[in-house]
């Protein structure tokens, strides 16, 4: 197996990425090239966008949001960690989904070590919409930890598509290997209402949503392309070593970990009991006919109300809307209220870019970005 087992810009004790290094193989493409390719039917995971040094705008939002929310993030990490231990026990492996899940997985690993004095293994692997999870990575983990069970981790839910992809992937893994994996995804924020293990269902800006590789260990989005990845390989990644001078991956982790000692343990314990985490998420169905996930039902309503022909052009939640405003060309932004304190930066960016903002309260999200129809999803 041509594998690349490394930790990115993180210390090796924090995470192991099970990814193949294709840094010297793949050439990044600009937006116009990728849009044309995607419109012709090429899957977004076969290409990589060009990653630039983050702008001052990116960094100002990141630093301000981190300072304002680091205590809250630390508390939610504590809540989520306690729920994981309650639901799954202590004989587990943390497996975060690259990229957005990686920082959250590291924070959970560190909090569990801080509170329970348990050092859990933590891996980060690839899962791709429409393609599934990296089975070679799962096999590697189970081979090296036969007595432990996997807990999957991500940053937040948008439409709930990754939870759906994980449920489907776990069913396929059972069929192929006769091994049962628990598909309950643990996330810091679940505004889509599609998982049982979450820190909160409030739709707010998680600071790491502002940035790309520079807050995720300097790794790219994961790649699945037959030109670079064989059936025996892990999914691919590029390591952006040239962005090391502007990397804030470890700064982000350190800032939040410093807040662990200030957490009110009793308060966290009370909040941890607000959901029965023994429930299994496999009863959630995701398809055009049966949308039992509240977030997806709301997105389907937006799709019909605004005559959007592709659900992938709808980006719900504060994190995804922020990314749309910073990296894409939105058609309009929907917000639940102009007075929502979580949306100050959203309203500022929309004003700067002259993007119309409209009140829309019939959704479980604080906001939603809608991309111009001429663009297609590149995730």
N, C-alpha and C positions, 0 to 999 in steps of 0.2 A: 504494500500500500504506500503510495507516494503522499505521505501525510506531513503536516506542518504543525507540530505540537509546540506551542509557544504561549507567551503571556502578553504579547503586544507591548505597550509601554507600562503595563502594570507590573508590580513585583510578582515573581513566579508563585508565591504562596497565595496570592489573591484569586487567581483564575488560570485555567488552562484552556486555551482556544484549540478546539479540534477542527482545524481548517488546513487546507492545502495552500501553500504559498505560490501564488501566480503573479507576484509583483513584476517579474521580468518577462511575463508572457502576454498579459493583457494590456491593451492600449485603451485608455479612457477616451470617451467620446463626448462631444459637446451636446447641448440640449437639442439642437436642430437635427443632428444625426440620429439621436436616440428616438426623438419623436417620430421621425419618418420611419425608422425601423420598427417601432412598436405599432404604428398604424398599419404596417405591412404584415403584422402578425408575429414578429419576433418577441419573445418573452423578455420582460424587463431584466430578469435575473441573468441573462446572457451577456449583459453589458454593464459597464460602470460609468457613472458620471464623473466629470472632472471635479476634484475637490480642491478648493482654494483656501488660502489662509483666511480665517474668519474675519469679517469686517468689524469695524468699531461698533456698528449697529448690533451685530450678533453678540459681541462681547459685552456691551453695555447692558443688554437685556439679560444675558446670562448672569453677570456679576450682581446686578441689582436684584434679580429674582432669587438668586442663591442666598444673599444676605437676608432677604425678607422671609424666606421660607425654609431655611435650613433646620430650624427647630421643629417645624411642622413635618418636614421630610423625615427627620430622625424619629419622631413619634410614630409616623406611619410605618416606617421600617420596623419599629418595635412591635407594633400591632400585627403587621403582616408576619413577622418572624414567629410571634407567639401563636398565631393561627396555624402556621405550618407545623409547628411542633405539636400542637393540640390535635391536628387532623392526621398527621403522618407519623408522629413519633420522632425519635432521635436517630434512628438507623437509616438515614437518608443521604442522598447525593443531591446537591443543588446543581441544576442544569439550566442555565439561562439561555435565552434565545438571542443570538447576535443580530443587531447590535444593541438595540434599546434595552434589552434585558440585562446586559452585562454589568453596568454600574449598579443596578438594583440587586443583582445576585451577589456582588461583592459586599454591598452594605448589609445584606441579610446574613451572609457568612460572618462578617465582623460582629454584627450584633449578637448572633447566637453564641459566638465565642465569648463576647463581653458578658452576656447574661448567664448563659448555661455552662460556660467553660468547656464547650465542645468545639472541636476543630473539624468542620465538615469539608469534604472534598467539593470543589466547585469547578464545573466545566461550562464552556460557552460553545454552543453548536448552532448550525444553520437550520432554519425552517423557512420555506419559500411558498408564498401564496400560489396556488394551483399546482405546485410540484411536490409539496410535502416536506417531511423532516429528513435529515441526513441519517439514514439507517446505519451506515458504516460507523458514524460517531456513536450512535446508541450501542451498537455491538461492542465497540471499544470500551465504553464505560461499564457495561454489564460484565464484560470479561475481566476487567480490572477491579471491579467491586461486586463480586457475585453475591455477597451477603447483604447488600444495601439496596434500597429502592429509590427511584428517581422522583424528585420534585421539580417540575418545570416552572420557570420564572420568566416574566416579561415586565416591561416598564408600565404600560397602561393598555387599556383597550380603546380602540377607535370604533370601528364598526363591529368588532368581534370576529373578524375574519381569521386572525391567527389562532384564536381559540377553536374555531371551526376546523381549521387546517390541522391542528393538533389532535382533535378528536378523531378525525378521519385517519390521520397517520397512525394513531395508536391502534385503531381497528385493523388497519392493514398490517401493522407489525405483529399483532396477535395472529392473524391469518397466516402470515409467512413464517413466523418463528415460534408460534405457540407460547409466547411470553406476553403477559398482561402488563401494560404500562398505565399508570393513573393519568388521565388527560386533564385533570383539574389544574388549570393554569393559575399560578399565584402572581398577582400584579399589585403594584403600589396603588393604582387608581383604576377603578372599573366603572366609568360612566356609562358604558354600554350595557351594564347589567347582564353579563354573560358568563361570569365565573363566580364560584363560591368562596374563593380565598383571595381576599383583597384588603388593602389598608383602608381605603375609603371609596365611596362612589361619587364623591365630589369631583367635578370637572374643573381642575385648576392646572396651572402651568408647572410641570415638573422641570426644574432648570435644565436638566440634561437634554430636554426636547429642543432646546434652542440651537444645539450644535450637532455636528456630524462626528467624524472620526476623532476629533480633538477632545471629546469627552467620553470616548468609548475605547480607549486603549490604542488609538491610531489605526484601527482596522477599518477596512471598507465594508460596504454592504457585501453580503455573501453572493457568490457567483455559482451558477450551475449551467455550464456550457460544455458540450461534448468536445470542443476544441482543446479544452484545458483539463477537463475532469473526466476520468475514466470511471467505470462502474465500481472500481475498488478504492477510489479516492474519497477523501472527505470533500465536502463542498469547498469552493475556493475563496480566497480573500487577497486583498492587497494591503501591505503594511506601509503606511505613509511616514516613513522615517524623516522625510524632509520637513514635516510639520511638527517635529519634536520641540522646537523653540516656542511654539504657541500652544502646546498640549496642556490641557487643564484636567486631564483624566484623574490623576492622583490628588490634585488640589480639591476637586469636587468631593471625592471620597473622604479626604481628611477633614474638610470643613463640616461635613455632616456627622462623622464619627465623633468629633469633639463635643457634639451635643448629646451623645448617649447618656452621659453621667447626669444630665439635667432632667432626664425624662421622669415624670411622675409614674412610678411602677404600678401603683394602685389604679390610676386612671387608665393606663394601658391595659391592665388586666380586665377592667370592667368592659372596655370597648371590644376586647378580644372575644367576648361572649355574645356578640350581637348577631351571629350567624351560625347555623349548624354546618360546620365544614365537613361533616361526614357525608353530606349530600354529594352525589356524583353528577358531573356536568354533562354526561353523555346523553341525557334526555333532551338537551338543547339541539334543535334541528335548524340547519341553515340552508335554505333553498328558496327558490322563487315562490313556491306555493305555501310553505310553512315557515314563517319568520317568528319563532317563539322567543327570540332575543329582543328585548325592548329597544336596544340601540338600533338594531337592524330594522325593526318595524318603523322607528322614527325616520331613519334614512330613506326607507321605501316611500314614506309619505312625502318627504322633501323631494324625492326623485319625481314623483307624479305631480306635485304642486308646481314645481318649477320647470317641468318638461325636460328633465335631464335624461338623456338616452343611455348613459353609462354610469352605473353606481360608483365606479372607481373615480369619477370626477368630483365626488362628494367627500370632503375630508372633515369629519366631525371631531369635536373636542378642542380644548385649548391648545394642546401640544401640536396636533395636526394642523390646526388653523394658523398657528404661529409659523410652522414650516411652509405652508402655502404662501403666506405673506412675504417671507424672507427669500423663498427659492423659486416660486412659481408665479403664474399670472392669474390671479383670481378674477372671477366674474363679479361676485359679490360675497359679502360676509353676513351671515345670520347671527344675531346675538339675542340672548334671552332678556337682557336689560342693559341700558346704557350706564346704569349705576352699579353693575356687578364689579366688585373690586378686582376680580381675577382678569378683567378684560381691559385694563388701562393700556397695556402695551399693544393689545390687538387694535384698539381704537386709534392709538397714536400711529401705528404702522399703516392702517387703512387710510387715515387722513393724509399721511405723507405720500402714499402711492395713488391717491385719488381713487380708491376703491369704495363703491357704495356699501353702506352698512344698513341692514334692515332688521327691525325687531321681529323675532319669530319665537314664540314661546311654546310651541307644540313639539318639544323635543326634550330628551333627558340630558342634553348637553348644554354647556354655557354658551357655546358658539359653534359655528360650522362654516368652513370655507368651501366655496364652489368654484371649481376651475373652469376656465373658458373651454367651450366644447371643442375648439380646434386642437387642444392639447389632450393627450391621453395619459393614462396612469403609468408612472414610472417608479412609483412607491418610494 
